[in-house]
Amino acid sequence: MISREEIDAKSAELGVGPSHVQRDYVFGWLLAGLYGESRLGDRLVLKGGNALRKGYFGNTRFSEDLDFAFPGRIDPQDFLDALNDIGRMAQARTGVQFHLDRTEQLSRESINREQTVYTYQLFFTDFYGKSSNVPVSLHLDVTEFTRLQLPPQSRPLIHPYSDHKACAAHISVISLEEAIADKLKCLLQRRSVRDLFDLAYSTFVNGEIQVDRRNVVTTFLRKTIFAPSPGAALNLLTAIPFDSMRHLWDSTITCAIGSLPEFTDTVARWKTELDLLFADFPRGQRGEAAFYPAHLRTPIMEAGAERKLVHLTYDGRERLVEPYALRFKRRKDGVGQEYLYVWDRTGGRTGPNIKSWLHYKIDNLTVTDERFEPRYEVELAKAGEFSDRLNFGRTMGRHVITPPSRRRARRR
């Protein structure tokens, strides 16, 4: 185990708290064990924030969990056992005291017909002798029968500590272009300041690795509904309300001194980078009208996230609605459109019910201050991706396998 003095020195050098350094150090040894000695190493692909930090950019932000993709079905107990094996190896080689009797599968969440997310937590005694209050949470995305769009890359593990030679390993990470494509999709869906930072760092802050811009956008289009109209995606990405992220920029992003660019400049440069990313793709096509435009999409997404009712006029009638989903559907005649699914409290001709509406019939949309208790899963955070369900209407309580109170937020 590296010394407390090295932890303190690294913390001072980077301008981050010792807890971030400790967690980053332990992540390095877990990855070295996973890819160097575990039977699962040849099937797990590291993605998310730590794929960037541990596989590509040593000075990018610290990430709070490890996030993996798995090509087939996972055996939860088998993975738990493998995780403890890795903990024993890391303890023997570093002296870090793991509490392997407390290792647990924290949650299991089904997010569609095929994909399940397992969250594990591994505990260790921190380097200052305190009780095991620095939990390392290992987050695992399991996607059955689903492949990554681009081949994963074998990269040398980035472990910037004095025992880096003992911790050497090659790790399997998502390709940089696919990582950026995923961040584009996430930025469109969840509007997270972490996604904005990762995109900025990976494209124009990064001076280390050349990014294939065309490959990024092609991969993004394959993962979303926007392949028929790249221009629609560009318009929506450009119109994201970045100012709403400003107050979180300094407080949310944890990275080395000098690695956090100024927010206003970052947004301006990112919009320029967006134009460069989409430079080779057509814009202004008629197909853009098939998608909900930004002036409607932004307040709808806000209302869904905050569980607030929406007041609008649809087809000439005033409505008060609960927003649930934006889904792209293709009719039998081949025409594809994005539909907004709402519970219409006003009712109209058919009484209160689930309705699916087209954007060009909507006027005067405003988000109210009145909150609603969802009667269905609110799926707006998935807007822009393909749905595996033909019908809308999954009721609350059937979707989450582990109670929400036990789940921790996935930050990637």
Secondary structure, DSSP 8 states (H G I E B T S, - for coil): ---HHHHHHHHHHHTS-HHHHHHHHHHHHHHHHHHHT-TTTTT-EEESHHHHHHHT-TTS---SEEEEEESS---HHHHHHHHHHHHHHHHHHH---B-GGG-EEEEEEE-SSSEEEEEEEE-B--TTS--S---EEEEEEEETT---SS--EEEE----STTTTTT--EEEE--HHHHHHHHHHHHHHH--HHHHHHHHIIIII--SS---HHHHHHHHHHHSS-TT-HHHHHHHHHTS-GGGGHHHHHHH----TT-S--HHHHHHHHHHHHHHHTTTS--S-GGGGGS--HHHHHHHHHHHHHTEEEEEEETTEEEEEEEEEEEEEE-TTS-EEEEEEEEESS-TTS-SEEEEE-GGGEEEEEEEEEE---SB---GGGTTS--S-SS---BTTSS-SS-GGG------
